């Protein structure tokens, strides 16, 4: 009986670990995709409405890429700190 309980505990721990890692991966994916897409649409809107030069769009996208990297680094460092405990 005790072997069955140990197997169930190990499966429960593995499922928790997998779901935690999946959530972390989705969060990182969000930090990669959403800021860059948001920057693209905001930049395109501003360039078209305000008749700005095309390079302003690229500067805005570059700014949001930097924001994306900042979010990735911050999230990764927080994840590392949580796992060290």
RAZIBEL-V875967 format. One record per helix or strand of 2 or more residues. SS is the DSSP state (A for helix, B for strand). FROM is the first residue (numbers start at 0). TO is the last residue. If there is no record, write none. Layout:
# RAZIBEL-V875967
[[SS,FROM,TO] [SS,FROM,TO]]
This chain:
# RAZIBEL-V875967
[[A,1,49] [A,53,83]]
